[in-house]
Amino acid sequence: MATFISVPLKKSSEVDLVKPLSKFVTATYPAGDDQSEYIRAVEELNKLRKSALGRPLDKHESSLEILLRYYDQLCAVEPKFPFSENQLCLTFTWKDAFDKGSLFGGSVKLALASLGYEKTCVLFNVGALASQIASEQNLDSDEGLKAAAKFYQLASGAFAHIKDTVLSALNREPTMDISPDTVGTLSQIMLAQAQEVFFLKATSDKMKDAIIAKLANQAADFYGDAFKQCQYKENLPKYFYFQEVLPVLAAKHCIMQANAEYHQSTLTKQQKKFGEEIARLQHATDLVKTVASRYDEYVNVKDLSDKISRALTAAKKDNDFIYHDRVPEVKDLDHIGKAALVKATAIQVPISQKFTDLFEKMVPMAVQQSMSMYNQRKSEIINRLIGTMREATNLCNGVLASLNLPAALEDLSGDSVPASILEKSRAIIQQGGLQNIEQLIKDLPELLQRNREILDESLKMLDDEETTDNELRTKFSQRWSRTPSGDLYKPLRAEGTNFRNILDKAVQADQVVRERYNTHCEMIALLCKSESELSAAIPSANPAKTLQGSEVVGVLRAQLAQLEEVKKEREQLESDIKSVQFDMSTKFLTALAQDGAINEEALSVSELHNLYGDYTQKVQQSLKTQEDVLGNVQTSHQEFSTLKQSNAEANDREEVMKKLASAHDSYVEITNNLREGTKFYNDLTEILLKFQNKCSDIVFARKTERDELLKELQQSIAREPSAPSFTVPAYQSGSSTPAPTPATPAGPTPAPRTVFQPQTKPQPPARPPPPSITPQAASASSAPPANMPSSPAPPQASSGPPMGPPGAPSQAQGPPYPTYQGYPGYYQMPMAYNPYNYGQYSMPYMPYQTPGQAGYPGAPQPQQHPYPYGQQPPQQQQPYYPQQ
C-alpha cells in the first residue's frame, strides 16, 4: 500500500511582539497592577510565538498543542488590540510552504500587517503538522488507526476553514499555498486519507464485507475528487509537491476501487451470484494492473494483486466446473454503495484543551471604543452642566458689579474703602497679582510652539514615507502591490488636521484672554496696592449715613445673601456632578456576549440619563432661582438709588468701585482661563506625542514592509529570463508523444506516467550488436568490404556531431539529447545519462572533427549503401549521437 500524504510546514520570519504591544498598553492603560500584568502577558505571548514558530517542531501531539495554543491566543487577543496598518502595525512575513526557491535563491513569501494573515498561516501549520503526525502513526495498532483518523480530520478541518476565511482575512491576493484552490484540495486529500484509515480499521476488525466495500468505495470517491481538483486547477500542477501527489491520488483511487470490488465480490459469492463475483474480481484485477504498470514506483500492490488473483482463479474454476453462471459486463454491475464515516473537524476556538487567555482581564477593543464614546458623552454632559452654572454665576457677578453691589451698601460713609473691595484686593494679592497673569501669558506661546513642532514632525514623517512609496510605485508600476500610503494615512491625516484646527482655535482663545487682560490690567494693578493707596485712589463723597437704617438697605442685603447662597449651592452641585462614577464596561461586555455587538449610543444615552437626569433638574432650578432674585435686586436697587443723595463726587466714587469689582471678577476669570489653557497645552502635548509615536510606528512598519517587498522584487527580477522564449528546432529534440492513457470506469483519468519523472529509467529499443573493433582497425582505411550490400554512405567517422544529409541546409547543432525513432513516450535524457556511451564498447578516443571537415582516407563515397543498418561502418568510430 502507498504511503500517506503529508503537507510541509510554512516558515515565518521572527517578529518582535513585545515593543509595539507594550507601547500600546502603556499608552492606553494607566500605570498600575493591570498595566504591569498586561506587559507580562505580552512577553508570554512573544515566547509562545517563538515556541510555536521559531524552531523545528517534532511530529508529536505536544508540538501540535503549542501551535493550537498560539492560534487560540491570537483569536483571543485579536479583539483586544487594534491590529491594523494604520494603528497597531505589526508586519508578519511567511514563506510559501511548497515553493523551494530558484537558482538565484529565495522563495515566494508575503509580508502583511494583518493579524488575520498570521492566524491563517498558523492554522495552515496546524493542518500540516496534524497530517505529518497522522502519517507517522502505526496503522497496525488500534490506537494508531484512531489517532490517524483524528488528525487527518483535524487537518482537513483546518484547511477547509482557511478556504472559507482566507480572502476576508487578507486585504490582498494570498500566496498559492493558502489560496482557496490549494487548501480546498488539501482538505479533500486529508478527508480521503481519514476515510481510508476507517477502511483499514474495518478490515482489521473483520467487519462485514458489505460495510468494508462501502467504506472503500467512499474512500475511492474522495480520492477521485481530490485528483480532479488537482487536475483541473491550473495553478496547482506548477508545484512539484502536487506533481508527486497526483500519481499517489490516482493510484489510491484505483486501489480503493479494487478493494471495494473485491469485498463486494465476496458478498456476491455469499449471495450465489457467481458470474457477478467473477466480473467484479476481473474489474479489480484490471484496476490493480493499472496501478502496477503506471504507479509501481509510488505504491506496492503485490499483496492485494495476489489476493485478488487467487480469488479470481478459484471463482473461475468453480464457475467453469460447477455453476456455469454468465459473467456480466462491468458496466452492467450494480453500483456499490458508499458510507462516509469522516468529516472535517470544525475549527471552534478554543481548539486547545489547555488554553488560558493571557489577556483575560483586558476588555475587547469594541468595549474599549464604546467606553471611549461613553466617556466622551459623559464629559459633554458634565461640561454642559458645569458650564451653564458658571455662566450663570458670571452673569450674576456682572449684574452686581454694574450696580456696585454689595459695595454701595457698605460705602454709606462715603470716605472709607468698602470691606468687599478690600476682600477682593487681598484675594488678588494672594494669587500673585499681575505677575502671576503675566507669567501665565508668557508661557502660552512656548507651549503652543512645542505642540506645533510635534505635529509638524509627525506629519512630515508621513509625507516622506508617502513620497518614497509613490516613487517606488511609479518605478515598479503593477509590481508594487502593497496598499498606497496615501490611502493608508487618510485617518492619520484627518486626525492631524483636527489637531491643527484645535491649535488654531486655541490661538484665537488666547488672543481674547489677552485683550480682556489689557482692558482690566489698570484696575487689577490698583487692587494689588495697599489699603491706604487704594483709599487715596478712590474718590470720596458726602456721607449718606441716613440710609443705613432704611428698609431698602435691609431688603437689598437679604437679596444679596440669597444670591450668595445660590452660588454656594452651585459649588456643591458642581462637586457632586464631577464625583459621579459608574463602571459601564460591565454593561458593554454583557451586550457583546449576548448580541455579538454593542449598541453604544442606546446604552450610553439611557445610562447617562439615569445618572445625570436629577442633576440637570437641579441646575435648571438654580438658574430660575437666580433669575428671580436678580430681578428683585434690580428693583430694590432702583429704590435705593432714589433715596440716596446724588452728586458728582458720589457718582465718580461709585463708578470707580464698579470698575474695581469688575476687575476682580475679570482677574479670577482670566487666571482660570490661562490655567486651563496651560493645562490644555500640556495635555495636548501628551496626545500629540502619542500621535507622533503612532506615526513613527506605522512609518517604521511600512519601511520594514517596503524592504521586504523590494527584496522579493529583486529576487523575482533576477529569476526572470533575460530573453523571450524561442522554439527549439525539431532536430535538436527527441520525439516524445504522450503515452495513451487507459480509462478506468467510474473514476478520474489516471495521471500519465511521463508527467512525474519516474525513478525507474526507461529501457531503450534493441540495437544491433556492437562490432569488434581494435585501435589498429579504427586507424586503418575505412573502405567497406566488397561483400556488403550497397547502402547510403554513413556519416563521416569522427567524434564530432553528425552531419546532416547531403544537400541539407547547414544548421546549428543542439545539445546532446539522444532520440529514438519509433519509441515515443519518454522525455529526452540529459547528457549525463547515456546508456549507449561509446566507452562501454572499448571504442578509442577520436579527436574532434568540425562540421564540414573531410572524412578519413578511404571513406565510402556518398549515395553508397554498403551497410544494412545505415548507422555506422563496422570499422569506424561510433558517432556520439544515435541517428534517426
Disulfide bonds with the S-S distance in Angstrom:
none
